[in-house]
């Protein structure tokens, strides 16, 4: 495959090009594990387990993730959740009041929020009725100031993965960065786009430890891209954006491959069992295909059914306000015990 010609300097903000990243004490001296007396960072010297600043570049964690994904450590940026990673991408490449991004509703709502925070125009192109990108409309609405295109695949809230052909066409023809948000990729049979980084210099892939790894509480987002893109993002990231406790817990969990695989397998089994039950619920009109750890279902009256479930102590997500999602509920796949409670409630809700 011919690598796309793409010059990152054409889309980096002018003020960012000349920036030098903040140099912290832990940048200037990197410990090799030797016993040292650290008097360089104005830290409290009394040991608490967290009295020292964390590694600003999360080197050990990056090494493990890089090896797992078949990339170099220089192709990773870690953030305080994927939301920080996405915000850094906005701030590095989008000029306020001038540039625009393209998002594809219904999709993850933070793309729109971050566009508003950064004063960037958000051009929305609705997915097709099959929840696929409308490639011709996307390319038709893009212009020289279109810096970012967000593809959430598997998509939230619809659950489906976008077709490879559509994504390739967009990567080949969109002149800005194509950001593929793979928060739910571990639940999908589709291959991650990380393997395509050598072929598409405008490709950025984001992942998270919040879903399959069960670590939503520690806030750890991951960005995979070319070394050139990561170098730009490192210029503007806060020096200690990933704290020591997060790094420790993330490393321990990432190394526990078997436990994660078992949990993902259980979730997938429960997802299929839940889909089978939903097919026989009278007020469920349609179940959309899912490559994620949730199921989107069209019902007769989403608000009514949401409230009925709430009264039974079950909280689901009412997505009826989202484009193309009228009267839909999103069911996260829980444990076997939680799903039994949900199934019982669904089977005992009156259809009147």
Secondary structure as UniProt FT lines:
FT   HELIX           8..10
FT   HELIX           14..17
FT   HELIX           25..28
FT   TURN            56..57
FT   HELIX           59..69
FT   HELIX           73..75
FT   STRAND          76..79
FT   HELIX           81..93
FT   TURN            96..98
FT   STRAND          100..103
FT   HELIX           110..117
FT   TURN            118..119
FT   STRAND          121..124
FT   TURN            129..130
FT   HELIX           135..141
FT   TURN            144..145
FT   STRAND          146..152
FT   TURN            156..158
FT   HELIX           164..173
FT   STRAND          177..181
FT   TURN            183..184
FT   HELIX           185..187
FT   HELIX           193..196
FT   TURN            197..199
FT   TURN            201..202
FT   STRAND          203..208
FT   TURN            212..213
FT   HELIX           216..218
FT   STRAND          221..224
FT   HELIX           227..236
FT   TURN            239..240
FT   HELIX           244..255
FT   HELIX           257..278
FT   TURN            279..280
FT   TURN            282..283
FT   STRAND          284..287
FT   STRAND          294..299
FT   HELIX           302..311
FT   TURN            312..313
FT   STRAND          317..318
FT   TURN            320..321
FT   TURN            323..324
FT   TURN            326..327
FT   STRAND          328..332
FT   HELIX           336..348
//
